[in-house]
Amino acid sequence: MIITGEAFIGGKAVMGGGSSFQAYNPSLRAHMEPAFGMVTREQIDQACQLAKAAFDAFRALSDEARAAFLDAVGEQIMALGDALIERAMAESGLPRVRLEGERGRTVNQLKLFATLLREGSWQDARIDSALPERQPPRPDLRMRMVGVGPVAVFAASNFPLAFSVAGGDTAAAFAAGCPVVLKAHSAHPGTSELVARAIVRAVEQCELPAGVFALLTGTGNGIGQALVAHPAIQAVGFTGSRSGGVALMGVAAARPQPIPVYAEMSSINPLLVLPNALAARGEAIAAGFAASLTMGVGQFCTNPGLVLGIAGEDFDRFGQQAAAALQGFEAATMLTPGIAESYQVGVTEMSAHERVEVLVNGQHAECKGAAALFKTSGESFMAEHKLHGEMFGPASLLVACRDEAELLAIVEQLEGQLTATLQMDQGDYELARSLLPALERKAGRILANGFPTGVEVSSAMVHGGPFPATSDGRSSSVGTAAITRFLRPVCYQNLPQELLPESLKDGSGRQVWRRRDGELTKE
């Protein structure tokens, strides 16, 4: 399959009118063909205007029609075959098995939202029947959720498929009836073009307005800022750095009509190893921790970058066991030269900190990151905010807490997190119970006796958390709850049956979950 270096606007491949750039193969440390064009402000405006024009027709589709579109996108992605996997391998340095699994996850996300649409509860239909004899009389009130409008989506660097062109943000927006204008990540533009072609074919197959999807290509911050500032855009989905997310939040807030930015940004995902579990199975926990830390060269947003335990012989032994497990991890190719350089700088700074002990610091190489493990005291961690920063890669910091009170104090001091993990045995339950209220305030997902890398795509999953894990701790970017980011409520008061949307009509003939006069029923 030929990659041309083009963007997609209005269902057509168009070459960006600005300067050009090339993808980079981090394994070979070489640039790749072809050259990709940078879209211009005029092309950004065209994509956004077409998305705005497509919105009403797209959201007016039946749930079944939008579900069929999501299914078609998944089928077209699978039809790309090995060409997609090979290009993604070349642009990311990720292994085949990882990317084949990620492709499956991407298609399953689309299927999950298609199932949600067919089931119908996403509209959160509510009916409060008229009470004309009540004083004062109550009108007939009916509410449902509707899409907010065109959504700007930013592809992530670390998941070239599952958090990219047809990833969770795009799937959720499509399910909500929102057109998507997507900024492709410059680290994998060829992969992005292939998936964009699959979406465009699905749009044509389902006879949808061409403005339902657009792919914008380019590097730097200007394209993203212009996209978020465009008045047609009504919400933003972003996965990336804290600085990048905060910058887009600023652009969105400065608009004449501010819009929400749902940004997943920074998390160190504390792993709390409680005393009884540590004494009983510390070596096994250390081995599992090392495997989780180095998975994907540590380039997961749920990477366990912080380990908290009670100071003593058991925690000292745990550090030694974790260090021994990490010694066998050789430096491996990271996603981009910039990510590798940033990781190496972070490790160097942590190594030089006067209140930090170096347990492991492997030998890095060009575009490669080695495992690193550090240790400090609870007192030092609380005193030095620099120690709380994320090192995006296979590095973690062990913190030896003086006692349970200091452990709780450190949890209270943490910033918002995507995850928090409790390694515990039954004898630790009382301590865990005392920690849970603070962990619930700090994290979007709390794990027991597992490791945070790996995010199940399911209805109950939450992939979010208080700032800076995300910009809005009430949201999730994974699971069916992700659709709510791109919905808003509309109430219809005394609207005639003939004008009501199907989900709110009496006797519509379709079985959907509704709240009628406060009771949840399927009717």
C-alpha positions as CSV (number, residue, x, y, z in Angstrom):
1,M,0.0,0.0,0.0
2,I,1.5,3.3,-1.1
3,I,1.9,6.1,1.4
4,T,1.8,9.5,-0.3
5,G,2.5,12.0,2.6
6,E,-0.9,13.6,2.2
7,A,-3.5,14.9,4.7
8,F,-7.2,14.1,4.3
9,I,-9.8,16.9,4.1
10,G,-13.4,16.5,2.9
11,G,-12.8,12.9,2.1
12,K,-9.9,13.7,-0.3
13,A,-6.2,13.3,0.0
14,V,-4.5,16.7,-0.2
15,M,-0.8,17.6,0.2
16,G,-0.2,20.1,3.0
17,G,0.6,23.5,1.5
18,G,3.4,24.3,4.0
19,S,7.0,23.0,4.4
20,S,7.6,19.2,4.5
21,F,8.9,16.7,7.1
22,Q,9.8,13.0,7.2
23,A,9.1,10.2,9.6
24,Y,12.0,8.8,11.5
25,N,12.9,5.1,12.1
26,P,14.2,5.0,15.6
27,S,15.6,1.5,15.2
28,L,17.7,2.3,12.2
29,R,18.1,5.9,13.2
30,A,17.3,7.1,9.7
31,H,14.6,9.2,8.1
32,M,11.9,7.5,6.0
33,E,10.2,8.3,2.7
34,P,7.9,9.9,1.7
35,A,7.9,13.6,2.7
36,F,4.8,14.8,4.4
37,G,3.3,18.2,3.8
38,M,2.5,20.6,6.7
39,V,-1.1,21.8,6.5
40,T,-1.7,25.5,6.3
41,R,-4.2,27.6,8.3
42,E,-6.4,27.7,5.3
43,Q,-6.5,23.9,5.2
44,I,-7.2,23.8,8.9
45,D,-10.1,26.2,8.5
46,Q,-11.5,24.1,5.6
47,A,-11.4,20.9,7.6
48,C,-13.1,22.5,10.6
49,Q,-15.8,24.2,8.4
50,L,-16.6,20.9,6.7
51,A,-16.8,19.2,10.2
52,K,-19.2,21.9,11.3
53,A,-21.3,21.4,8.2
54,A,-21.4,17.6,8.7
55,F,-22.4,17.7,12.4
56,D,-26.2,17.9,12.2
57,A,-26.5,15.2,9.6
58,F,-24.0,12.9,11.4
59,R,-25.6,13.2,14.8
60,A,-29.1,12.8,13.3
61,L,-28.2,9.2,12.2
62,S,-29.8,6.4,14.0
63,D,-27.8,4.6,16.6
64,E,-27.7,1.6,14.4
65,A,-26.3,3.6,11.5
66,R,-23.5,5.1,13.6
67,A,-22.7,1.7,15.1
68,A,-22.5,0.3,11.5
69,F,-20.0,3.0,10.7
70,L,-17.8,2.1,13.7
71,D,-17.9,-1.5,12.6
72,A,-16.9,-0.5,9.1
73,V,-13.9,1.5,10.4
74,G,-12.7,-1.6,12.3
75,E,-13.2,-3.8,9.2
76,Q,-11.3,-1.3,7.0
77,I,-8.4,-1.2,9.5
78,M,-8.1,-5.0,9.5
79,A,-8.2,-4.9,5.7
80,L,-5.0,-2.9,5.7
81,G,-3.3,-6.1,6.7
82,D,0.4,-6.4,7.3
83,A,1.3,-3.1,5.6
84,L,-0.1,-1.3,8.7
85,I,1.9,-3.3,11.2
86,E,5.1,-3.0,9.2
87,R,4.9,0.7,8.9
88,A,4.0,1.1,12.6
89,M,7.0,-1.0,13.5
90,A,9.4,1.1,11.4
91,E,8.1,4.4,12.7
92,S,7.9,3.4,16.4
93,G,10.5,0.8,17.0
94,L,7.8,-1.3,18.7
95,P,7.7,-5.1,18.1
96,R,5.2,-6.8,15.9
97,V,3.4,-8.7,18.7
98,R,2.8,-5.4,20.6
99,L,1.4,-3.7,17.5
100,E,-0.7,-6.6,16.4
101,G,-2.2,-6.6,19.9
102,E,-2.7,-2.9,19.7
103,R,-4.5,-3.2,16.4
104,G,-6.8,-5.7,18.0
105,R,-7.4,-3.3,20.9
106,T,-8.2,-0.5,18.5
107,V,-10.8,-2.5,16.6
108,N,-12.3,-3.8,19.9
109,Q,-12.7,-0.2,21.1
110,L,-14.7,0.5,18.0
111,K,-16.8,-2.6,18.6
112,L,-17.4,-1.6,22.2
113,F,-18.9,1.8,21.3
114,A,-20.9,0.2,18.5
115,T,-22.4,-2.2,21.1
116,L,-23.1,0.8,23.4
117,L,-24.9,2.6,20.6
118,R,-27.1,-0.4,19.8
119,E,-28.0,-0.8,23.5
120,G,-29.0,2.8,23.7
121,S,-28.3,3.8,27.3
122,W,-25.7,6.3,26.2
123,Q,-28.5,8.9,25.6
124,D,-29.4,8.7,29.3
125,A,-33.0,9.3,28.4
126,R,-35.2,10.6,31.2
127,I,-38.9,11.3,31.2
128,D,-40.8,13.2,33.9
129,S,-44.5,13.0,32.9
130,A,-46.7,16.1,33.2
131,L,-48.7,16.5,36.4
132,P,-51.4,19.0,35.3
133,E,-53.3,18.7,38.6
134,R,-50.4,19.5,40.8
135,Q,-50.0,23.1,42.1
136,P,-48.1,24.5,40.4
137,P,-48.5,22.1,37.5
138,R,-45.5,20.2,36.3
139,P,-44.9,20.3,32.5
140,D,-43.9,17.2,30.5
141,L,-40.1,17.1,30.7
142,R,-37.8,14.8,28.6
143,M,-34.0,14.8,28.5
144,R,-31.4,13.1,26.5
145,M,-27.7,13.5,25.7
146,V,-26.5,14.9,22.4
147,G,-23.1,15.4,20.8
148,V,-21.3,18.6,21.5
149,G,-20.1,19.2,17.9
150,P,-16.8,18.8,16.0
151,V,-14.0,17.4,18.2
152,A,-10.3,18.0,17.8
153,V,-8.3,14.9,18.6
154,F,-4.5,14.8,19.1
155,A,-2.8,11.4,18.4
156,A,-0.4,10.1,21.0
157,S,3.2,9.2,20.4
158,N,3.3,6.0,22.5
159,F,0.3,4.2,21.0
160,P,0.4,4.6,17.2
161,L,-2.9,2.8,16.8
162,A,-5.0,2.6,20.0
163,F,-4.5,6.3,21.1
164,S,-4.1,7.6,17.6
165,V,-6.1,8.2,14.4
166,A,-8.9,5.6,15.1
167,G,-8.1,5.4,18.9
168,G,-10.3,5.8,21.9
169,D,-10.9,9.6,21.5
170,T,-11.9,9.2,17.9
171,A,-14.2,6.2,18.6
172,A,-15.9,8.0,21.5
173,A,-16.5,11.2,19.5
174,F,-17.9,9.2,16.5
175,A,-20.2,7.3,18.8
176,A,-21.5,10.6,20.2
177,G,-22.2,11.8,16.7
178,C,-19.3,14.3,16.6
179,P,-17.1,14.8,13.5
180,V,-13.4,14.5,14.2
181,V,-10.6,16.7,13.0
182,L,-7.4,14.8,13.9
183,K,-3.9,16.1,14.3
184,A,-1.6,13.2,13.4
185,H,1.5,12.7,15.5
186,S,4.6,13.6,13.6
187,A,6.4,10.4,15.0
188,H,4.2,8.1,13.0
189,P,2.7,10.0,10.0
190,G,2.7,7.0,7.6
191,T,0.8,4.8,10.1
192,S,-1.6,7.7,10.5
193,E,-2.1,8.0,6.8
194,L,-2.9,4.4,6.4
195,V,-5.5,4.4,9.2
196,A,-7.0,7.7,7.8
197,R,-7.5,6.0,4.5
198,A,-9.4,3.2,6.3
199,I,-11.7,5.7,8.0
200,V,-12.3,7.7,4.7
201,R,-13.2,4.4,3.0
202,A,-15.7,3.7,5.8
203,V,-17.2,7.2,5.5
204,E,-17.7,6.5,1.8
205,Q,-19.0,3.0,2.4
206,C,-21.6,4.3,4.9
207,E,-22.5,7.3,2.6
208,L,-21.7,9.8,5.4
209,P,-20.9,13.5,4.9
210,A,-17.2,13.8,3.9
211,G,-16.6,16.3,6.7
212,V,-17.1,13.6,9.4
213,F,-13.4,13.0,9.5
214,A,-10.2,14.9,8.6
215,L,-6.5,14.2,9.1
216,L,-4.1,17.1,9.5
217,T,-0.3,16.6,9.1
218,G,2.6,18.6,10.4
219,T,5.1,19.3,13.2
220,G,5.4,21.9,15.9
221,N,2.7,23.6,18.0
222,G,1.1,26.0,15.5
223,I,-1.2,23.5,13.9
224,G,-2.6,22.2,17.2
225,Q,-3.1,25.7,18.6
226,A,-4.9,26.9,15.4
227,L,-7.1,23.8,15.5
228,V,-8.1,24.3,19.1
229,A,-8.7,28.0,18.6
230,H,-11.0,27.4,15.6
231,P,-14.6,28.4,16.5
232,A,-16.1,25.3,14.9
233,I,-14.3,23.0,17.3
234,Q,-16.4,22.3,20.5
235,A,-14.1,19.9,22.5
236,V,-10.6,18.5,22.5
237,G,-9.2,15.1,23.2
238,F,-5.4,15.0,23.9
239,T,-2.9,12.4,25.1
240,G,0.6,13.7,25.6
241,S,2.9,15.8,27.8
242,R,1.8,18.0,30.7
243,S,3.3,21.1,29.0
244,G,1.5,20.3,25.8
245,G,-1.8,19.7,27.5
246,V,-1.6,22.8,29.6
247,A,-0.8,24.9,26.6
248,L,-3.9,23.6,24.8
249,M,-6.0,24.3,27.9
250,G,-4.8,27.9,27.7
251,V,-5.7,28.2,24.1
252,A,-9.2,26.7,24.7
253,A,-9.8,29.0,27.7
254,A,-8.8,32.1,25.8
255,R,-11.4,31.6,23.1
256,P,-14.5,33.9,22.9
257,Q,-16.4,30.6,23.5
258,P,-14.2,28.5,25.9
259,I,-14.3,24.8,25.3
260,P,-13.4,21.7,27.3
261,V,-10.0,20.1,26.8
262,Y,-9.8,16.5,27.9
263,A,-6.1,16.0,28.2
264,E,-4.3,12.9,29.6
265,M,-0.9,14.1,30.7
266,S,1.3,13.1,33.6
267,S,1.3,10.4,36.2
268,I,3.8,8.5,38.3
269,N,1.3,5.8,39.4
270,P,2.4,5.0,43.0
271,L,2.8,1.4,44.0
272,L,2.3,0.9,47.7
273,V,3.9,-2.2,49.1
274,L,2.3,-2.8,52.5
275,P,4.2,-4.6,55.3
276,N,2.6,-8.0,55.4
277,A,2.7,-8.5,51.7
278,L,6.3,-7.2,51.6
279,A,7.4,-9.8,54.2
280,A,5.5,-12.7,52.7
281,R,6.2,-12.2,49.0
282,G,8.6,-9.3,48.5
283,E,10.7,-11.1,45.9
284,A,7.7,-11.9,43.7
285,I,6.4,-8.4,44.0
286,A,9.9,-7.1,43.0
287,A,10.0,-9.3,39.9
288,G,6.5,-8.2,38.9
289,F,7.3,-4.6,39.4
290,A,10.5,-4.8,37.3
291,A,8.5,-6.4,34.5
292,S,5.9,-3.8,34.6
293,L,8.4,-1.0,34.8
294,T,10.3,-2.1,31.7
295,M,7.3,-3.1,29.6
296,G,7.4,-1.2,26.3
297,V,10.7,0.5,27.5
298,G,8.6,2.2,30.2
299,Q,6.7,4.3,27.7
300,F,3.3,3.7,29.3
301,C,1.3,6.5,31.0
302,T,0.5,3.9,33.7
303,N,4.2,3.0,34.3
304,P,4.9,2.5,38.1
305,G,7.3,5.4,38.6
306,L,7.0,5.5,42.4
307,V,7.2,2.8,45.0
308,L,6.2,3.5,48.6
309,G,7.0,1.2,51.5
310,I,7.9,1.2,55.2
311,A,11.6,1.6,55.9
312,G,13.3,-1.5,57.3
313,E,15.1,-4.7,56.3
314,D,12.2,-6.0,54.2
315,F,12.0,-2.8,52.1
316,D,15.8,-2.7,51.8
317,R,15.7,-6.3,50.5
318,F,12.9,-5.5,48.1
319,G,15.1,-2.7,46.6
320,Q,17.9,-5.1,46.2
321,Q,15.7,-7.7,44.5
322,A,14.1,-5.2,42.2
323,A,17.6,-3.9,41.3
324,A,18.7,-7.4,40.5
325,A,15.7,-8.0,38.3
326,L,16.4,-4.8,36.4
327,Q,20.0,-5.6,35.8
328,G,19.1,-7.9,33.0
329,F,17.2,-5.3,31.1
330,E,19.3,-4.0,28.2
331,A,18.9,-0.5,26.7
332,A,16.1,-0.7,24.2
333,T,14.8,1.5,21.4
334,M,12.5,4.3,22.5
335,L,9.7,5.8,20.4
336,T,11.5,9.0,19.2
337,P,14.9,10.6,19.7
338,G,13.2,13.4,21.7
339,I,11.6,11.0,24.1
340,A,14.9,9.1,24.6
341,E,16.8,12.4,25.2
342,S,14.2,13.7,27.7
343,Y,14.3,10.4,29.5
344,Q,18.1,10.3,29.7
345,V,18.1,13.9,31.0
346,G,15.6,13.0,33.7
347,V,17.6,10.0,34.8
348,T,20.8,12.0,34.9
349,E,19.2,14.7,37.1
350,M,17.8,12.1,39.5
351,S,21.2,10.4,39.7
352,A,22.8,13.7,40.7
353,H,20.4,14.6,43.4
354,E,22.1,14.7,46.8
355,R,19.2,13.1,48.6
356,V,18.9,10.1,46.2
357,E,20.6,6.8,46.2
358,V,21.3,5.1,42.9
359,L,20.4,1.4,42.8
360,V,20.5,0.8,39.1
361,N,21.5,3.1,36.2
362,G,22.0,1.2,33.0
363,Q,24.0,2.3,30.0
364,H,21.9,4.4,27.6
365,A,22.6,4.7,23.9
366,E,21.4,6.8,21.0
367,C,17.6,6.7,20.9
368,K,17.7,3.9,23.6
369,G,16.8,3.9,27.2
370,A,18.1,1.7,30.0
371,A,16.5,0.8,33.3
372,A,17.1,3.0,36.3
373,L,16.1,2.6,39.9
374,F,16.6,5.1,42.7
375,K,15.8,5.3,46.4
376,T,15.2,8.1,48.9
377,S,13.6,8.6,52.3
378,G,10.1,9.7,53.0
379,E,11.4,12.9,54.6
380,S,13.4,13.8,51.5
381,F,10.6,13.0,49.2
382,M,8.2,15.3,51.0
383,A,10.8,18.1,51.1
384,E,11.9,17.9,47.5
385,H,9.1,18.4,45.0
386,K,11.6,17.8,42.2
387,L,11.5,14.1,43.2
388,H,7.8,13.9,42.3
389,G,8.4,14.4,38.6
390,E,7.6,11.8,35.9
391,M,10.5,10.1,34.1
392,F,8.9,8.8,31.0
393,G,10.7,5.6,30.6
394,P,11.9,2.5,32.6
395,A,12.8,4.4,35.7
396,S,11.3,4.5,39.2
397,L,11.9,5.9,42.7
398,L,11.6,3.9,45.9
399,V,10.6,5.9,48.9
400,A,11.3,4.4,52.4
401,C,8.7,5.9,54.7
402,R,9.5,6.2,58.4
403,D,6.1,4.7,59.5
404,E,2.5,4.4,58.5
405,A,1.7,8.0,59.4
406,E,4.4,9.2,57.0
407,L,3.2,6.9,54.3
408,L,-0.3,8.4,54.5
409,A,1.2,11.9,54.6
410,I,3.1,11.2,51.4
411,V,0.0,9.9,49.7
412,E,-1.8,13.1,50.7
413,Q,1.0,15.2,49.2
414,L,0.9,13.5,45.8
415,E,-0.5,15.1,42.7
416,G,-3.4,13.5,40.8
417,Q,-2.6,10.1,39.3
418,L,-4.1,7.7,36.7
419,T,-3.5,4.8,39.1
420,A,-2.6,3.8,42.6
421,T,-1.7,0.1,43.4
422,L,-1.9,-1.6,46.8
423,Q,0.2,-4.7,47.2
424,M,-1.3,-6.2,50.4
425,D,-2.2,-9.3,52.3
426,Q,-5.1,-9.8,54.7
427,G,-3.0,-8.5,57.6
428,D,-2.6,-5.2,55.7
429,Y,-6.3,-4.6,55.3
430,E,-6.6,-2.1,58.2
431,L,-3.8,0.0,56.8
432,A,-5.2,-0.2,53.3
433,R,-8.6,0.9,54.7
434,S,-7.0,4.0,56.2
435,L,-5.3,4.8,52.9
436,L,-8.3,4.3,50.6
437,P,-10.0,7.7,51.2
438,A,-6.8,9.5,50.2
439,L,-6.2,7.2,47.2
440,E,-9.7,7.8,46.0
441,R,-9.0,11.5,46.0
442,K,-5.8,11.1,44.2
443,A,-6.3,8.4,41.5
444,G,-8.8,7.3,38.9
445,R,-8.1,3.6,39.2
446,I,-7.1,1.7,42.4
447,L,-5.5,-1.7,41.9
448,A,-5.0,-4.6,44.4
449,N,-2.2,-7.0,44.1
450,G,-1.4,-6.3,40.4
451,F,0.5,-3.8,38.4
452,P,-0.8,-0.7,36.6
453,T,0.5,-1.3,33.1
454,G,-2.2,-2.6,30.9
455,V,-5.6,-0.9,30.6
456,E,-8.6,-3.1,29.9
457,V,-11.0,-1.8,27.3
458,S,-14.4,-2.3,29.1
459,S,-17.4,-0.5,30.4
460,A,-16.1,-0.2,34.0
461,M,-12.6,1.0,33.2
462,V,-11.5,4.5,34.2
463,H,-8.4,5.9,32.5
464,G,-8.3,9.3,34.1
465,G,-7.6,11.1,37.4
466,P,-7.2,14.5,39.0
467,F,-4.8,17.0,37.6
468,P,-2.2,16.6,36.2
469,A,-3.1,13.0,35.4
470,T,-5.8,14.6,33.3
471,S,-7.2,18.1,32.9
472,D,-10.6,17.0,34.1
473,G,-10.7,14.3,36.8
474,R,-14.3,13.6,36.2
475,S,-13.6,12.0,32.8
476,S,-12.1,8.8,31.4
477,S,-10.4,8.3,28.0
478,V,-11.0,4.5,28.0
479,G,-14.2,2.5,28.4
480,T,-17.8,3.4,27.5
481,A,-17.7,6.3,30.0
482,A,-15.3,8.1,27.5
483,I,-18.3,9.0,25.4
484,T,-19.6,11.4,28.1
485,R,-16.8,13.8,27.4
486,F,-18.3,14.7,24.0
487,L,-22.0,14.8,25.1
488,R,-24.2,17.5,26.7
489,P,-27.8,17.3,28.0
490,V,-30.9,18.8,26.3
491,C,-34.3,19.0,27.9
492,Y,-37.5,19.1,25.9
493,Q,-40.4,20.7,27.7
494,N,-44.0,20.0,26.4
495,L,-42.6,19.2,22.9
496,P,-45.2,17.4,20.8
497,Q,-44.7,13.7,20.3
498,E,-44.3,14.3,16.6
499,L,-41.2,16.5,17.2
500,L,-39.5,14.5,19.9
501,P,-36.4,12.5,19.2
502,E,-37.0,8.7,18.8
503,S,-35.4,7.9,22.2
504,L,-37.9,10.1,24.0
505,K,-41.2,9.3,22.2
506,D,-43.9,7.2,23.9
507,G,-44.2,3.8,22.2
508,S,-41.3,4.3,19.8
509,G,-41.1,0.5,19.4
510,R,-37.4,0.4,20.3
511,Q,-36.4,-1.1,23.6
512,V,-34.1,1.3,25.4
513,W,-33.2,2.1,29.0
514,R,-35.0,5.2,30.3
515,R,-35.8,6.8,33.5
516,R,-39.5,7.4,33.6
517,D,-40.7,9.4,36.6
518,G,-37.6,8.5,38.5
519,E,-37.8,4.7,37.8
520,L,-35.2,3.0,35.5
521,T,-37.0,0.9,33.0
522,K,-36.5,-0.8,29.7
523,E,-39.3,0.2,27.4
